[in-house]
């Protein structure tokens, strides 16, 4: 049986690994073992943070809705409870976007929902 030398395949594999660890400092972008460790850690962080990102966006939306609703004199929790009972089916992403881009429409929704909850007649 013929002898197979793995130099070309090993170099290709190492080159691919070093390209994945590009931009790292010190030995992590030059040496194989630290580069492999850095690349694997980076992949783990990327996987974990793709899931974390969803929660971080939800927290951002809640903070924006809370800030905008408090300007209208209603807390976040009361606003969301009122919207649920009024049957308004806007999700937090849309509400937060509305609070930032179009505060007048957001205030209109807040007034509409709070008037419905307290039983007052709408002035619009």
N, C-alpha and C positions, 0 to 999 in steps of 0.2 A: 504494500500500500504506500502511496506517496505521502510525503510529509507536507502538511499545510502550515504555512507561516501566517500568523494573524496580524502582522504589523500594520498592514493597510487598513484592515477593519478596526483595529484598536485606535489608530490615529484618527480615523473618521469619527469614531464614537467619542473620543476625547475632545475633538474639535467641536462637535455638536454640543457637548457638555459645557465647554468653555464659552461658547457663544451664548448658551442659556444663562451663564453666570456673568455676562458682560455688564460692566458698569459697577461691579462690586469693588470694594477697596482691598488693598493689601494682597494676601495670598489667595483670596477667594476668587480672583479673576485670572490667576496664573497657574495655580496648582490644581491637580485633578481632584484629590480627595476633599479639600475645602470647597472647591467649586461645586462638587456633587452635593455636599451637605447644604450649601447655600441655595442651590437650585431646588432641592427637595423641600427645604423649609419654605422657600418662596411659593412653591406649588401648594403646600399645605395652607399657608396663609391666604392665598388666593381662593382656595376652595372654601375655607372657613368664612372669609369676609364676603364672599358672594351671598352667603346666607345672612350674615350680620347686616348687610347693606339694607335689606328690606325693613328690619326693625329700626335702623337709624333713620330711614326716610319717614317711617310712621311717626317716630318721635319728633322729627322736624315738622311734619304736618300738624301734629297735635299742638306743638308750641306756637305755630303761626296762627292756628284757629283760636287758641286760647288768648293770645295777645289781641287779635282783632275782635273777639267777642267781648273781652273785658272793656274795650273802648266803647262798646255799646251797652255796657253795664250788666253783662251776663257772664257767668263763669262757664268754662268749657264743659264741665260735666252737666250743668243744667241745660246748656244749649243742645248738647247731643241727646239728652233725655227728651227734651221738648221736640227735637226734630224726629226722633224715633216715634214719639206718640202722635205727632202731626202727620206722619206718613211720608216725610220728605226723604227720598232715597238718593241722596248725594253722598258719595264716599269722602273720606278725609282728604284724599289727594285733590279732588275737585274743589272742596271747600277751602283748602289752604291756598290753592292757586287763585281762587276767587278773592280771598282775603287780601292777597298781595297785589294782584293785577287790577281788580275792580272792587274796591272797598264799598262803593255805593250799593252795588247789587248784593254784596255780602250783608251789609246793614239791613237791606230790605228783607232778606231772608230771616235775619235774626229778629227783626221787628214782627214779621209775619208769624213766625213760630211762637214768639213770646206772647203776642196778642192772642193767638189761638189757645195757648195754654191757660192764660188768665181769663179768657172769655170776653175780652174787650173787642169792640168792633174795629175793623181795620180802617185806617184813614186814607188808604191809597185808592 
